[in-house]
């Protein structure tokens, strides 16, 4: 009889412990899911803020260019450059979740998250304006393109997403084409 009680206690303990291990696994997974959701929400919120700032600063730059306000243009373009740089960080963070297992330095990911062509366009446009050698129509076209990009994604609210990353890649290609036209009347 004593052996039976010991066997029952052992079986009960084994079942209880396996239940704890199973519950612990689900609790850990729940915590991981909540953390991932919170991080994605944070990337979404920061992306929203950068798109909103891009929309505002590109619009301010456009207005300053049209009204011949070099001080406002200079300041707005510097702010836009910072907005683009911070957006690049958010796009890289988004890529981590959208392409699990891929490194942010992977060439394909870098092509989707890079912002350098638009930053170079903004810098060249600002410098050309300060030197009095700006091609106003090219700069207007680029700023309208950046503002439209930001407005479109703010309206859609679909970010972080692979579609946003692809749209960013297309924006960078268009900025690259406008870069050389920005300088020179």
NORMORA-V477368 format. One record per residue. N is the residue number from 1. RES is the residue in one small letter. OMEGA is omega in radians with two decimals (none if undefined). Layout:
# NORMORA-V477368
n = [N	N]
res = [RES	RES]
omega = [OMEGA	OMEGA]
This chain:
# NORMORA-V477368
n = [1	2	3	4	5	6	7	8	9	10	11	12	13	14	15	16	17	18	19	20	21	22	23	24	25	26	27	28	29	30	31	32	33	34	35	36	37	38	39	40	41	42	43	44	45	46	47	48	49	50	51	52	53	54	55	56	57	58	59	60	61	62	63	64	65	66	67	68	69	70	71	72	73	74	75	76	77	78	79	80	81	82	83	84	85	86	87	88	89	90	91	92	93	94	95	96	97	98	99	100	101	102	103	104	105	106	107	108	109	110	111	112	113	114	115	116	117	118	119	120	121	122	123	124	125	126	127	128	129	130	131	132	133	134	135	136	137	138	139	140	141	142	143	144	145	146	147	148	149	150	151	152	153	154	155	156	157	158	159	160	161	162	163	164	165	166	167	168	169	170	171	172	173	174	175	176	177	178	179	180	181	182	183	184	185]
res = [x	x	x	x	x	x	x	x	x	x	x	x	x	x	x	x	x	x	x	x	x	x	x	x	x	x	x	x	x	x	x	x	x	x	x	x	x	x	x	x	x	x	x	x	x	x	x	x	x	x	x	x	x	x	x	x	x	x	x	x	x	x	x	x	x	x	x	x	x	x	x	x	x	x	x	x	x	x	x	x	x	x	x	x	x	x	x	x	x	x	x	x	x	x	x	x	x	x	x	x	x	x	x	x	x	x	x	x	x	x	x	x	x	x	x	x	x	x	x	x	x	x	x	x	x	x	x	x	x	x	x	x	x	x	x	x	x	x	x	x	x	x	x	x	x	x	x	x	x	x	x	x	x	x	x	x	x	x	x	x	x	x	x	x	x	x	x	x	x	x	x	x	x	x	x	x	x	x	x	x	x	x	x	x	x]
omega = [-3.13	3.13	3.11	3.11	3.12	3.11	3.11	3.14	3.12	3.12	3.11	-3.13	3.13	3.11	3.13	-3.12	3.10	3.06	3.08	3.13	3.12	3.12	3.13	3.11	-3.14	3.10	3.11	3.13	3.12	3.12	3.11	3.13	3.12	3.13	3.12	3.12	-3.14	3.13	3.10	3.09	3.11	3.10	3.12	-3.11	3.13	3.08	3.09	-3.12	-3.13	3.09	3.12	3.12	3.09	-3.14	-3.12	-3.05	3.06	3.08	3.09	3.11	3.10	-3.14	3.13	3.11	-3.13	-3.10	3.12	3.10	-3.02	3.14	3.13	3.12	-3.13	-3.12	-3.13	3.13	3.09	3.10	3.13	3.09	3.09	3.11	-3.13	3.13	3.13	3.08	3.12	3.11	-3.13	3.10	3.09	3.08	3.13	-3.12	3.12	-3.12	-3.08	3.13	-3.10	3.13	3.12	3.14	3.11	3.12	3.08	-3.05	3.13	3.13	3.12	3.11	-3.14	-3.01	-3.10	-3.11	-3.02	-3.13	3.13	3.07	3.11	3.09	-3.13	3.13	-3.12	3.13	3.14	3.14	3.14	3.12	3.13	3.13	-3.12	-3.09	-3.03	2.99	-3.00	-3.09	3.12	-3.14	3.08	-3.14	-3.14	3.14	3.09	3.13	3.12	3.13	3.12	3.09	-3.12	-3.11	-3.13	-3.10	3.03	-3.14	-3.09	-3.12	-3.08	3.10	-0.05	3.14	3.08	3.12	3.09	3.13	3.10	3.10	3.08	3.12	3.12	3.09	-3.13	3.10	3.13	3.08	3.13	3.13	-3.12	-3.05	-3.06	3.12	-3.04	-3.12	3.12	-3.09	none]
